[in-house]
Each structure stands twice: as C-alpha cells, then as structure tokens.
Amino acid sequence: MNHIVTVQDAVTAFADFMEPTNAELDAIEREMPVILADVDLLDAQIITLDRVPSELDERRVRRARRKVLAARRTLANTSAAGVAGVGA
C-alpha cells in the first residue's frame, strides 16, 4: 500500500521552483497601479449592473476609465523610458 506521504513528497519536491522570481515580483509591483485601477473600474461597472445607472454612477465609471488610462499611460511611458532607443 502506498502512503500519501510519498505522494506528497513527490508533489511538493518542486515547490521551490514554482515560486515567482524576483524579476516577476518586480514586474507585478510596477503594474500594481494598473491592476488597482482596473479593479476600481470593475467595481464601478458592477455597481451599475442591476440598476439603471444614475448620473453619479456614470461619473464614477468615467472617472475609473480615466484612472485606468492614466495608469496604463504611466506604465507605458516608464517602460519605454527603460528601453534604450525608444522615445523622443
């Protein structure tokens, strides 16, 4: 009879390799403002799903969209500035 412990050892033997690298964690940190802005936009859109959007809801969605675009623009500009030969 095989014990689960031997199976667990085989499954978790590669757990160290499954962790994100420092470069991946840094990339997530750089993209965090975009991720949070996307979450805010989704929240604003979810609020309007079950009712007719009021003027306040429409403003909230527009503001969230502008925040997403600004965060993406900032990320693109910082990414382009880090690449040699890109930009003005």
SVG drawing of the C-alpha trace seen along z (x, -y; Angstrom):
<svg xmlns="http://www.w3.org/2000/svg" viewBox="-33 -64 53 66">
<polyline fill="none" stroke="black" stroke-width="0.4" points="0.0,0.0 1.4,-3.4 1.2,-6.1 0.1,-9.6 3.3,-10.9 5.4,-9.6 3.0,-11.2 3.1,-14.4 6.9,-14.4 6.9,-13.9 4.3,-16.7 6.0,-19.2 9.5,-18.4 9.3,-21.1 7.6,-23.8 10.6,-26.0 10.7,-26.2 7.0,-27.2 7.6,-30.4 7.7,-33.7 11.2,-35.0 12.4,-38.4 12.0,-39.8 8.4,-38.6 7.6,-40.2 9.2,-43.4 7.1,-43.4 3.9,-42.9 4.9,-45.8 5.4,-48.0 2.0,-47.0 0.2,-47.3 -1.3,-50.8 -2.8,-49.5 -4.2,-46.4 -5.8,-48.6 -7.2,-51.0 -8.8,-48.0 -10.3,-46.8 -11.8,-50.2 -13.3,-50.2 -14.7,-46.7 -16.2,-47.8 -17.8,-50.9 -19.2,-48.7 -20.5,-46.0 -22.4,-48.6 -24.4,-49.6 -25.3,-46.0 -28.5,-45.6 -30.0,-49.1 -30.2,-51.9 -27.1,-54.0 -27.6,-57.4 -25.5,-60.4 -23.3,-59.7 -22.7,-56.1 -21.9,-57.3 -19.3,-59.8 -17.9,-57.0 -17.4,-54.8 -15.9,-57.7 -13.5,-58.6 -12.4,-54.9 -11.8,-54.7 -9.7,-57.8 -7.8,-56.4 -7.1,-53.1 -5.9,-55.0 -3.7,-57.3 -2.1,-54.3 -1.6,-52.5 0.0,-55.6 2.3,-56.0 3.3,-52.3 3.9,-52.5 6.0,-55.7 8.1,-54.2 8.6,-51.0 9.6,-52.9 12.0,-55.1 13.8,-52.0 14.3,-50.6 17.3,-52.1 16.4,-53.7 12.7,-54.2 11.1,-57.5 11.9,-61.1"/>
</svg>
